[in-house]
Amino acid sequence: MLSKNQIKLIKSLSQKKYRRQHQLFTVEGVKGITEFLESDFVLHQLFTTKSVFNSHISVEISETELKKISALTTPNTALAVFKIPDSKPINNDNLILALDAVRDPGNLGTIIRLCDWFGITDLVCSMETVDCFNTKVVQSTMGSLSRVNVTYTKLKDFLNAQNAYIIGTFMEGENIYDSQLPNKGVIVLGNEAKGISTEIKALTHMKISIPRYGALKATESLNVATAASIVLSEFKRRTTEM
């Protein structure tokens, strides 16, 4: 049985200010919840319509109650509330991906999944980038958020403090397939509409682009998550061939 206070709290976590105030976020669906339960994230509460998590204490609720607290059109058996963890140190010895004001939750979720897929352990986000604990972001990561260290910071200050090669992705950059790519450093991807900001562009040591092969070359740009997949794939391909 859900109390009014529980419903109010869980529904409030759809907003960033309340997630930050309570230091909590929600995960929905058995698969996603399982990924977080198997990580070092700390469970706060677990609600289910059927017994599926035998090793964790859960509150059994009705499907009607689940609909009241779910952000999904079709709720999926379970909803968990986890604590937002403290920031972890960034490993500067590995390849790092940085995002300059990526706004779309689906894009960020896909990029987090790509980081997990390609072994990028640290994703650094500007303060203008959408919150990684946004419900839509969490759902679209399919559990990968539990394995990627996402850090929010003033991106300009972070890059200025780096003793590392900074690679920016631009429409007018050097063809990525013809470039000498470093095996570590910081790769920066920009905003969906505006790309990398002028102040961040000034800090890059190298500008790369993904060439257009279409006969008319009429496509204006690639989706930022699509670009991330191509760039990370090429960087990792070079690493495995070294």
N, C-alpha and C positions, 0 to 999 in steps of 0.2 A: 504494500500500500504506500503510495507516494503522499507526502504531506504537501501543503501549499507552499511552505518555505523551500522544500526540495525542488518543486516545479519552478518556482520563481528563480532560484539560484541557477538551475541548469539552463533555463531559457535565457537568462541574462548573459550567459557565457557566449552567446552568439555575437556579443559586442566586445570589441577589443578592450575598452576601458574597464569592463567588469572582469574580463580574463586577467588583466594585469592587477586589478584590485584584489581579486581572490587567488591569483596565481594558479588558476585551474583552466583546463580545456576539456572538450569532449571528443570521444571517438565512437563511431557507430559501426555495427556489423561485427560478426564473430571473427572473421579473418583479421581485420584491422586491429581489433582489441587484443587478439592473441599475440600479434606482433609486438605490441607495446607491453603486454604482460611478460613476454619473454626477454624484454630489454631491461635497462636500469631505470626506466621511468617508474615513478611511484604511483600506485593506484590509490585513488581517494574514495570512489564509490563505483559499484558495478550493479547495473539493473538488467534483468533478463526476463523474457516471457516464458522461457523454458530452461531447464537445468543443462547447461552446456559447458560450464567452467567448473569442473569438479574440484580443482585444487585451489579455487579462490571463493571467498565468501561473497555471495551476491544477494541482492534483494529481488525477489520474484514479483513481477508486476504484470498487469494485464496488457493486452495489445492496445486497448483504449488509452491506458496510462502512458504507454510508450509513445503513442502518437502525440500526446500532449507535450512531451519533452524532446521529441525528435525534430531535427532540421531537415530530414529527408521526406520526400513525397510518399515513398513507401518504406516505412521503418523496417529494419532488418534485425529482429530477434533481441538485440542487446544494445545497450548504450553504457559507456564507461566514462567516468570523470577521472582524469589524471592530473597530477601536480605539474606545473610548468617548472622544469629544472633550472638550476643556476647555470649561468654561462660557463662554458668550458674553454680552456686555453686552445688557441688555434695552432695547429701543427704547420709551421712555416717550411718544413723540410719536404713537404709534398706539394703537388699541384693543387691550387686553390681556385675556386670559381667565385666571382663576385658579381652582384647584381646592382645596377644603378637604376633605382626607381621602377622596378617591374611591378605593375599594378594588378594584373589579373590573377585571381586565386588559382584558376586552372593551369595557367602557365607556371606559376611558382610550384604547384604540386607536381607537375610533370618534370620540372627541372630538378626537384629534390629526388624524384625517382631515378632520373638520369644520373645524378651524382652517385646514388647507391649502386646503380648498374655498372658504372665505369670506375668505381672505387675512389671517388672524390669524397674524402671524409669531412672536409670543411667547406661550407657555403657561407660567404660573407655578404650581408645585405645592407644596403643603405637604409637610413631611417624612413625613407619614403616608400620603400618596398612593402608590399602587402604582408601582413602578419602571418607567419608560418603556422600559428595555432588557430587561424581562421578555420571555421568548420569545413568550408569547401576545400581549403588547402589540405587539411588533414585527411579528408576522405579521398582526395585525388592522389595522395602520396601512396595509398594502399599499404601503409605500414612503414614505408621507407624513411619517414621522419624519425623513426625510432633509432635509425642507424647513421644519420647524417647530422653533424654538428652545425646548426644554423646560428650564426651570430649577427646581431643587428648593431650597427655602429655608424658613426659619421665616416662615410666612405673615403672622402678626401683625406681626412686625418689618418685613417688606416693605411691608405696607399702611400702617403707621405712618410709614414714610419717604417715602411717595408724596405728591407735590403734585398729586394727580389725583382726579377724581370716582370714588367707589367705589360700584358698583351691586351689590346682593345679590339673589339669586333666592329668593323665599319663597312659601309657600302663601298667606300673608295679605297679600302685597304689593299694590301698585297695579297695575291691569290694564296690561300692557305696551303694548297697542294704544291706550290712552288717555294714555299717559305722554309727557312731553317727554324724549326720550332724547338724551344727549350724543353727539357724534361721536367722542369718545375718552375714555379712562378705563380702569377695571378692572372687569370683570364677574366676580362670584364665584359659583361653583356649589358646592353642598355634598355631603356624604356621602350615599350611596344610602339609608341607613336613618334617619339623624338630621338630614340637611340641614346648613345652615351652623351652625357652633358658636356658642355665646353670645358668646365673646370676639371672634370675627370679625364677628358681627352688630352688635356695638357700634361697629364702625369704619365701617360702611356709611353713605353719605350718602343713598342712595335704595334703596327696597325695591320690587321688581317681582314680578309673578306672571303665569303663563299661565292665563287664565280657562278654566273648565270649561263646555262648552256642552251636555253631555248632559242629557237631561230630568230624570234623577234625581240627577245630580251625585254619583254614588256612588263614582267612581274615586278612590282614596286619593291617588295621586300619579303623576307621570310618571317614567319612567326618566331618569336624569341625562343620558345621551347624547341622548335624544329632546328633553329640555328644552333642551339646548345647541343643537341644530339649529334649534329654533324661535326662541330668543332671538337667536342670531347672524344668522339670516335677517332678523329684524325690524330689528335694528340696521343691517345692511347695506342693507336696503331703504330705510330712512330716509336713509342717506347718499347713495344714488344719486338720491333724489328732491330733494335739497337744491339 
